Amino acid sequence: MKLNIESNVLQVVEGFEKQIREQPLIVQKSLGKTAEFLMFIIKRRTARGKDYQGNDFVKYTPEYRKIREAKQLPTKPDLFFSGKMLSNMTQKSSPTQAQVYFTAIREGLKAMGNQRKRKFFAIGDAEAPLLKNKFMEEYTKLSRIWANEKI
């Protein structure tokens, strides 16, 4: 089960198509590192009980809250019960895109259910510039390494 995050973060980078043609592996590795950074952002934000825009998650229902109390789990929503859903999140990249998704069907279904009520699997307005900067940082670093190896 895949949930894709779509963003136009990389479309603001001037000459991106040229970079893809000239250095596809560097772009692919940079996109992969950026996707890993996005996964970190999602997990950290979710653990704090925040949605993609930084708002608190909707509270658990009273029935579910009692279940969590009985299992001695926090009652503030953080989408963490067993840890399997968020740990199942992974990424893959190509020279033109990166995807963040869930590999297991069960965990993807959990994520879809949670996403309906608590929007955790998205890029927030404040996060888009961070991702653009991360991509540029990785791209610049890898380009320098590649240029030095060619000399």
Secondary structure, DSSP 8 states (H G I E B T S, - for coil): --------GGGGSTTHHHHHHH-HHHHHHHHHHHHHHHHHHHHHHHHTTB-TTS-B-----HHHHHHHHHTT--SS--S-SSSHHHHTEEEEE-SS-EEEEESSHHHHHHHHHHHHHS--SS--TTTHHHHHHHHHHHHHHHHHHHHHHH-
